[in-house]
Amino acid sequence: MANSLLTGISGLRGHQKMLEVIGNNLANVNTTAFKSSRTLFSDLIYEGQRGASSGTEGRLGSINPLQIGTGSAVTSVDRNFRQGNLEATGEDLDAAIDGNGFFVSESGGGRLYTRAGAFSIDEGGFLEDAATGNLLQRFGTVGENPADGPAFQVPGDARIQIPIGASILGTVTTQIELSGQLGAESTGPTQRAVGGTPLTTGGGTAATAATLLNNLDSSVTPYGAGDRLLLTGLTADGTSIASNLNVDATTTVQDLMDHMATLFTASTVSLVGSTVTVTANATGKTTASLKIDDDITNSGFQDGTFTNKFAETVEGAEATVIPGSLPIYDERGSEHTLGYTLTKQVDDSWTLQVDIDASSGTVIDGLVEGIQFGADGSLTQVTGVGVGDGDISVLFANSTAAQSIDIDLGTLGEIDGLSEIGELPHISFLADGYGPGELTSVKIDADGTLSGVASNGLKFDIAQLAIASFSNPDGLLNAGGNYYKASLASGSAEIGTALSGDRGAIRAGQLEGSNVDLALEFTKLLVAQRGFSANARTITVTDEVLEELTNIIR
């Protein structure tokens, strides 16, 4: 009879523990990164009342064992490591793990692990959990090598130092990347040319400079003594022309061109093929024009040997020039302005010319030549050599050696850098080197890299968060304060980085919420209450039976 009392007590104890687990879940419904638990029961050892026996063939069947249970016990309290909801906080140093893994921290009592990422910076400039003072740990060598940028981490020290306000030294510019479009309609320099109709003789043979005007196919009535040509028009600079040329039977095409040369002093008069052509000496749009007429007093006035208006044969245009400037830095981090000009050449190539103010320094080599593009606008080659190759050289003021700067125009055959496409030119640049500044803020990337942002615009890697994973996270020991300890059951921590192995991604500016399911916990609360009540009823009924038993002797 006493066994039923003990059985009921075991049920009370077990369901009391279940209520405690549920109560703990409910108490931590708003705890950062809290993982809920569940209670699992098992039955206890059984009291054997009768053993089992086999049957005798043809005579007697087998007999089953007779066992009476002695109650139940809590066998385990399992954690549910299901992902909690990620809640945005807007704080730069808040971080949540989206997926598997734990942040690694160091306390006075040893190494602890957590998924609660509400971090801050202590008075020494180290990343910590301000609620406990535990110091977050880093992984790898990020932030140790000064060659990669400002280095604040000490080799062999896993703490993460973030010295907000620390000075950042400037560095010299060694490369400039130019990108953008130069414009598909860009042109090289051309000179305006004005020419007449082709001059022929002898039934279509091209005339030469020595050809007599009277021998031209267009001549019907020969010129004689007293005839003249009237030349009118505009010079390249817009000056009006009105001149007479006396002609006779001995006048040649060369005589006509010589007279034209005295009128068009800023142009070149030549015979292009068999066409008398006036070509401006300077590139660009000009107003040059010419008309040659027979004087009305000429004997052959109506024949119109030269009565035609010289037409434009080549449109004059200036070369497309794209100016710009960009900041560069000397070895002390002092900023200088480098001016540049991209100019299209006659052969459709481009030339890059750079200059710098005399107070800042001297350009030793400021030319990049032979920048050419394919039919699709992609960069095809840079043919300059020596002074004109893909490097420039600047001697900064107060420096003893010239600084070579590589000009990166993009990948040959691609349009990832400079390209000759688009309607309007648009150039952008990216130059390395930077001026002095100070560390102002920190950002956290998805792989756990902490990136520093300085007042001079520089962004650089400070360190990388260490992330731990376990073969059996259910075996971790709760250490309180949102922390866990490794145990024999959990196995040793495998330390690495986010997004490696089975470790999740880091979500900056967010915290992981509790994964407690209120609806489920309330349901379990009712089940635990009923279980407790049922076991209490077992004890009550047993008590009543014992009372009846003691009353037999009355």
C-alpha positions, 0 to 999 in steps of 0.5 A: 500500500505504501508503494502507491503513496511513493508512486504518487509522490514521484509524479508530484515531484516530476510535475513540479519540475515540469512546472518549474521549467515552464515557469522559467520559459515564461519568465524569459519570454523577453530575454535576449536569445533565450532558448526554451526548454522542455521536460521529459519523463520516464517510468521508474523501476518495476516491482516484480510480482511474478516472473514469466514462464514458457508454456508446455507444448500441448498442455499449458500456455506461457505465463506473462510477468506481473510487474507493478510500477513505482512511479515516474522521474524527470529524465532530461530537460532539453533545450530548443535551439530553434532560431529566435526572431531577429529584432532591429535595434539600430545600434552599430554594435548589436549583432545577432547570429542568423543560423548556428553558432555562438559568440565567444567571450572570456570571463574571469572564470574561463571561456563562455559562449552566448547568442546574445549580441548586445555589445559595447566598448569598455574604458580600455577600448575593448569590445565587451558585454556591458552586462557582465564585463565579459570580453568578446574574442576574435579569430584569425589575424585580421587587424594585425598587419599594418600593411593592410591598413591601420592595425589595432590588434596585438598578435597573440591577444584574442581581445578585440580592441576598438579605440574610438577616436584613435588617430589614423595616419595618412598614406601616399597615393599609388594607384588611380582607377578611372572609369566612366564613359567618354561618349560615343559621339566624341571626335578628334580635332578636324579642320574645316575644308572648302573645295570646288568642283573637280577640275579636269582637262582633255575629256576628264583627265585630272587637272594639275597646278600647271594646267592653264585655265583655258584648257579646263573642260569647263572653259568654253570661251578662252580667257584673254587680255582684260578678263578677270575673276571675282573672288568673294567670301569669308576667311576662317576668322569671319573677315569678308573677302572681295578681290579681283584676279586678272586672267588671260591665256597664260593663267594657270590653276597655280596662279589662281591658288597663289592669289587665294593664298593671299586672301586666306592667310589663316588657311592652306590652299592646295590641290586635293586630287583635282579640287582646289581646296581651302583648309583652315590651319586651326581645328574647330568650326570656322566661317571660311567660304569662297565664291568665284565668278567671271567678271561681267565684262569678260568676253566669256561671261556667260560661260561660267568657268568658275561660277560656283560656290565652293562647298564645305568638304570637311566640317571643322571641329575641336577635339573632344576634351574632358577635364577633371580633377581628383585628390591625391596624397603624399607620403605624409597624407597631405592632400593635393589636387591632381588635374587631368585632361582627356583629349581625343586625337586625330587617329581616334585614340585618347591622351591623358595629361595630368598637372598639379599646382606648383605649390604642391609639387612637380609632374615628372611624367604626366602623360598616358598616350594611345588609349584606344577603344573598339567598335563596341566602346570597350578598352582595347589598348594603351600604346604609350611607352616611356613618358606616355605609358600607363604610369605617371610620376609626381614629385611632391613638395618637401619630398626627395623622391618622385612618387609613381602612380599607376593609372588603371583604365580598366580591363582590356576588352571590357567596359568595366573602366573607361569606355567610349559609349554613351551620349555624354562624357561622365568620368569617375575615379577611385584613388588609393591613399588618404589623409589623416583622420580618426576612428569614428564608428564601427560596422559589422559585416555578415562574416563577422568582420568589424570594419572601422570608419574614419573621419577621412572616409577610410574604411578598414578591417579592425578584427573578425569575431570568433564564432563557436560551434558544437557537435551537440549544443544540447549538451551545453551547461547554462551559466546564467546571464545568457551564457553557456559553458562547454561540457563533456556532452557538448564536445569541444568548441570548434572556433571559426568565423561566421559563414564558414562551416555550419556557422550562420551569418552575422546580422548587424544592428539586430538582436535575437529574441527569445524563442519561447512559444507562449501558446505552447507554454500555456498549454503545457502549463495546463497539462502539468497542472492536471498531471500534478492534480492527478498524482495528488489524487493518487495520494489522497485515495491511498490515504483514504484506503489506509484510513479504512484499513485502520478502521477495521479494528474499531 
